[in-house]
Amino acid sequence: MELDKDADPPPPIEFRLDPASGVPTYLQLVQQVEQALRMGWLTEGDRLPRVREVVAGLAINPNTVLKAYRELEHRGLAVGRRGQGTFVRGLPAGVVPLRERAALRRGLLDWMCAARATGLDEEGMVAVFEDTLRDLRNGEVAS
């Protein structure tokens, strides 16, 4: 058996598109990378999928992927290396360590279970969350 020395490991992210979202395709890619960084699914040094891999997987224009990667570079989150690909370079603001994120997630899950027990459905939970987040953003909630 002969090993292919040029074969890259599969990238740690697989993009998905929501054509009904109203968000431009390139921004959906950017947002997915940012989300993956916040959740710890991507870390500094990880290679993003090559442009041709994204184009083949999503049937989109290569320029759209290039635009997304340029935006990630502009935000300081990625760096392109000629002939090697695009790599994660930094983390977005607001990334917290895994231990703290896990504790926050448990607290949120407890809240969601309590909300469901009172009869609140998913849309109701989202409405309460967004309303509270808006109050927090506007300084109307004591921290």
Phi, psi and omega in degrees: 000137181248132179272142177274105184292338182269355183289130177270149173294155180297142180294151184281009178221141175236119184285148174226147180243146175240095183297339182273357186287335184082356178271131179305147185305314182297324179289328175299319178295315179300312181298323179292323176293315179300317179297316180297325177291317180297326183272353180084010178285333174241145177226168180305135180097343178294142176272131173284159178303143177295153182306314183295329178292318180293316180301315181292322183284329185247353182055054177236168182289137178303327180296331178294317179293316178299320178297318178297315181293323175296320178296319177296321176295317179300323180279358179078017184262344183216161175218134177271138176240114185309125178080353182246329181126194180246133187236149176293130183248330184209180181243146176290160176299148176090009177279127179248153180300156184306316182300313179294320180296321179295319179295318178296319179297317178299317179297318179294320178296320176300315179298317181296320178296319178295319179296318179295321180297333178274357177103002180286130177271180184301316180297323177294320177297316179299317180298315179296315180300310182296322178295317179292320178298318178298316178299317179298316179299323182274002179077020183266004180234131177286136181269000000 
